[in-house]
Amino acid sequence: MKYILLVGDGMCDYPIENLNNRTPLQVAKTPNMNFMAENGRVGIISTIPNGMSSASDVANLNILGYDPKLYYTGRGPLEAANLKVKLGSDEIAFRCNLITASADKLIDYSSGHISSKEASILIGFLNEKLGSEKIKFYPGTSYRHLLVIRDAGLINALKRLECTPPHDILGGSISRNLPKGDAADIILEIMSRSRDLLAGHEINHVRIDLKENPANMIWLWGQGISPNLPKFKDKYDMAGSVISAVDLIKGIGRLIGLDVLEVPGATGYYDTNYKGKADYAVESLKKRDFVFVHVESIDEASHNGDLRQKIAAIENFDRFVVGGILKHFKRYKNFRIAVLADHATPISLRTHTDDPVFFAIYGKDIAPGNIKSFDEPSSKLSELTLDEGYKLMDYLIKGEI
């Protein structure tokens, strides 16, 4: 039996006036997800537990079968795992965004989706200027990087800091949203000094000349210590793989023992290699029984408030990822495929929400329900509800709750 889990990050949305009060999923051409909805089962799922942040790390842990209330320790250590940074008991990892700041305003959480090559140089520069035995920067992908602080006496205070994700405050005040808490001074000094240093870097001078957003400050958030996650094979008695362009998702995969597959051209943005993800997923299932495929571009369009690109990304996800995998497996009998958003990222808000989302599951022994299309209004007709998101994996594998 083969099991496939497909996630369109941030796919769910609210009705939009410019779309005649329809959602992007209702407007987008999604014949493959509609096929799964009509010929499989649609259900409602809560991927964000009450009281937890509406974040991709929380949601994707839940979807993979790991209750975040038991296993979540922060975003930073999950990304550290993919960068192969092993955290000691006296270390804490922060997500480090390269952002664009102007006066007291946060202009861009991604510095114009800066290239990894440029970003790596800037992070290396910061490590030279601000790094020490206790502070170290690690380059990641595009605007997404890591800061690790080693200080056993400060870990508990740093864990308790109130930090805001930069994509939640686009166009908002920097000073009003800076980290708060007993150990905030340490983080604030690093962030402040990064602004002074990056403003004068040659890369940013060139970006400004090219009318691109400069990476003129870092933003630290998502801090946490190394989690203790059971291995996927121990939980579900099967080997699997993960496909994503995002360090966070790949880091979760590494921590739970999934093989992380690197797809050429997978960028995490609008230009990502959708077809390649499907091809690699199909190939991986020749040796393994499970694959998790994550597509980030839909969420990026949502954060950017770009309705046209969100619809296009949904259509590309449906055509190349869902369609490519369905086309291959329709000829077989022993498979199940589930598709869903990890959380909603409404265009109108440009940030994540904790609204329940929905899934469609299709394949062996999954009896069709009464729903004909994969969208928000149709899903409300479902009588299947998973209040605890981590039960989705059990449903995918067992076909029952």
N, C-alpha and C positions, 0 to 999 in steps of 0.2 A: 504494500500500500504506500502511495506517495501523498505527501501533505504539503500544500503550498499556501503561504500566507502573504497577501499583497496589501501594502499600506500606501495610500495616497495622503501624504502628510498635509493636514489642514484642509482637507477637501470639503468638509461640510461648511455650510454658510447660512445666512439669513436671507429672506426675500429682499430683492433689490429693486427700488422704484424704476431705475433705468431699464430693467429687464421685465417690466410689467409685473412687478412683485413676484418674480420667479427667482430661484437660486441659480448660481452657476451650474450646478449639477443638472438642473432641469433644462437649461438652455444648451449645454454642451451635448455634442453627439457622442453617446456612450453605448453603442449597440452591444458591446461585450459584457459590460456590467449589467445592462438591462437583461441580457440573456440569462446571466447568473441569477438575477432576482426572480425572473419568471419561471425558470426551470429548477431553481433551488429554493432555499429558505432565507428569508430576510428577518433580522432581529435587531432590537435596540440594545445598545451596550453602554454602560457607564465606564469610561476608561480613566476618569479622574475621581479618585475617592474623595469623599467629603473632607474638607479641611486641608487638602493638599493642593499645591500649585498646578495650574493648567499648563503643564509643561510636557514637551515631547519625551523627556526621560521617564517621567512618571507614567505616561500613557503607554509607551512602548514596552516598558518592563511589564506592565499589567497585561498587555496583549500577548506577550510571550509566555504568560503563565506565572509570573513572579509578583506576588502581592506587594505593591510599593510600601504599604504600611509596615511590612516586615523587613523589606530588603533595601529600600531606598535610603541612601546616605548623602545624596547630592549629585549634581551634574558633572562637576569637575573630575572626580575620580573615574567616572565612566569614560570620559574622553581621554583621560590619562592612560587607561588600559589600551586604547587603540594606538596611542603614541608609544606604547611599550615602556611607559614610565611606571615603574613599580613603586608604590607609595609605602614608606615605612610607617611604623606605628606613631612616629612623632611628626608626620607630614600631613598637610592638607592641600588639596588642589582647588584652584579657582579657574573657571572659564575666563578667558582673557580675549575680549573683542577689540579689534582695531576699529575705532569709530571716527566719525567726522564731527568735530565740535566747532561752534562759532559763538564767541562770547559765552553766554550762559545757556545756549541752546544745543541740544543733541540733534544734529541734522541727519545723520545717517549711521545706523547700527552696523553697517558693513563696509564703510569707506568705499562706496561705489563698487562693492564686490571685488575688492582689490585682488590682484593675481597672487597666487601662492608664492611665486618667485620674489615679487616685491615685498610681500609680507614677511617672508623668511628673513630677508635682509634687515627689515625694521625690527623684528623680534630679536635677532642676533645683536643688533645695535643696542637695544634696551638691556639685553643680558650683560653686555660689556659695561654699560653705564650704571645699571641698577642692581645687577646680580651680585650675589655674595655666597658665602657658605650656607646661608639660611634662605636665600631667595634665588629662584632659578626660573627662567622663562623657557618654554618649549614651543617651537613652531608647529603649527598644524596645517590647515587648509584654508586658503583665501583669508577671510577676516577672523577665523575661529582658531584660538590659540590657548595656551595653558600657562598658568603661574603656580609654582609649588613653593610653599613656605614650610620650612622645617623648624619647629619650635614646640616642644612638648608642653611647655608651660602656657602656651597661647592657644592651643588647639581648641579647647572648649569654648573660649571666648570668640574665636574666629568662626566656629561652627554656628554660633548664635547670632552672628551679624545679620542684619536685615538688608539684603541686597536685591536690587531691582533689575530684571533683564532689560537690556538697552532697547530691544524691539518693542517694549511696552511703553516707552516714553518718547517716541519719535516726535520731534518738534517741541518737546517739553523742556522744562528747566533742569539743567544739570545739578545745580546746587541743592534743589529741593529733593532730588532723588539719589543722592550719594549714599553709600553704605552707612548704616547707623548701628551703634552698639559699643560695648566697652572697649573693643580692640580696633575700632574703626580708624583711629588715627594712623595706624600702620598702613592700612590699605589706601587711605586718602592721600598720604604722602607719596606713595608709589604712583597713584593715578595722576596727581598734580605734577610730579616731576616728569612723568612720561609726556605730558603736554608740552612742557618747556623743551624737552629734548627732540621730540618728533617734529615740532613746528619748523625747526631749522634743517631738517634732513633733506638731502638732495632729491630723494625720491618724491617727497611731497612737493618740492618746488616744481619738479617736472609734471607731476599730476595736476597741479594748479595751472601750469602753462597749457596743459592739454584740456583744461576745463573739466577735469575729473575730481571727484571728492578726495581730499587728502586724508591720510590716516594719521591724524594729528593728536590722538589721545588713545589711551587704553581704557576699557571699562571692565571692572572685575566683578564677578557674580558667580552664582551656582556652586559655591564652595562645598566641599565634603571630604570625608575620609574614605579609605578603601572599604568597599562592601564585601560581604561574605555571601556569595550567591551559589546555590547548588548547581551542579552541572546539568545541562539540558538532557544529556544521555541518561543520567541517573533518574531524572524525573519522568522521562517519556520513553526510555528504552529505544532510542533511535539516534543515529547520527544526522547532523544537519549543517546547513550553511546559511550565511547572511550576506545580502548584497545591498550596499548603500554607498553613497558618496560622503556620508556624514560621520565624523569621528565618534559622536555620541552613540549612534546605532552600532557601528562596528565595534566600539568598545564594549557595549553590552554583550555583543556576540562573542567576543574574545573571553570575557569573564565567565560566560556560561558554557564555554567549550564548543561553540559553533565555529566552523571554518569560515574565515572572512575572505570573500572572493573579490579581487580587485578588477573592476571592469574598465577597460580603456575608454576614456572619454566620459566617464561618470563624474560630473562636476558639482552636483547638488544645486544646479541653477537651471535656467530655461533651456540651455544648450546641452543638457545632459544626454547621455547615450541610452535612450529608452530601450531601443531594440536590443542593444548589447546586454542590458540587464535581463531581459527575457531569455535571450540565447544562453547566457551563463547559467541562469536558473534551470533551464531544461537540461543542460549538460551536467550540472551538479547532481541532478536527481538520478543520473545513471549509476552513481556510487553511493548516494545518500538517500534517506527517505523523507527529509524535510528541508524546505528552503523558505527563508523570510526575505522578501524583496521590499525595499523601502524607497520611495521617491519623494525628494524634498522640494522640487521645483514649485509644486502647487502652493506650499506654505510660503515660499519666498515671494510669490506673486501676491499672496494675501497680505503679507507684512508690507509690501510695497504699495498696497492699495491699487494694484494694476488688474482691473477686471478682465481686460482683453487677454492678458497673459495667463490669468488663472483659468479661464475657459480653455485656452489653447493647451495649457499643461494638463488639465483633466482629460482633454481629448487625446493627447499624446500618450498619457498613462493608459487610457482605455484601449487605444488602437495597438500600441506596440508592446506594452507589458501584459495587460490582461488578455488582449487578443492573441498575442504571440504565444502565450502559455496555453490558453484554451485550445488554439488550433492544433498544438502538438498533442495535448492530452485527451481531446475528445475521442480519439480512436481507441483509447484504452478504457478499462473498466475500474481498475483499482487506484483511484485517486480522489482527493477532495481538495477544493480550492476555496479559500475565504478571501474576501476583499472588503476593506473598510478604510475610513480615516482614523488616525490616532486621536484626533481631537478636532473641534471646529476652530477655524480661524476666519471669522467674518471679515469681508472686505471693508465693511462700514466701521469696524473697530480696529483693524490692522493688528490684532493681537489674539492670543488663544483665549478660549472660554472653556468652562467646565460643563457645557451642555452635553447630554448624552448624544452619542453618534449612532450609526447603524452599520450593519454588516450584511453581506450576502454570502452564503455558503452553498456550493454546488459540487455534486459528485456522488460517489457510491453510497447508496442507502440514505440519501437525503431526499425526503419526499417534498415535492414542490408545495408552496403555500398559495396564497391568494393575491400576491403582489406582482405587478407586471413591469415595474421600472425601478431603477436604483436612484432614488432621490429622497429629499427630506420629507415632503408631504406624503409620498407613498409609504415610506417606512413607518409612519404613524399608524398605519392599518395593521401592523404586525402585532401578533399576540405573544411573540417570543421576546422576553426581556432578560438581559443579564445585568443584574445590579452590581455584580462583582466582576470586573473586566477580566480578571485572571482566569475565569472559567471558560473563556472562549477557546483556549487550547484544548481543554477537555472535550468541548463540543466538536471541535474540528477533528479530533482523533477518534472519539467514541461515537459521535453522531447523536449524542444525547446529553442532557444536563443531569 
